[in-house]
């Protein structure tokens, strides 16, 4: 049973109802693909099982990093959660030196 690691989409059990109202159980599977997604923050590829609808949503939002950072933690798989943590650490480490230089230049002016 496949499950999207970014959106949590999983198979759904549903009833097919005929004209005579006979109900037949069926399973609707999400379109999950194994994809290599490029993370600009990490500057490397990440391999995840992703639904086709999630790929379209990523393109609409502006990329893998933006989509992953805006996604709720309870929907993400453990692997995706680790990637999100790595991206957050990388972003924080890039921002930290920039703040220090800004405070030094402000101190020189004042």
Helices and strands as residue ranges (DSSP letters): E 12-17, E 23-28, E 32-39, E 44-51, H 52-61, H 64-70, H 78-109
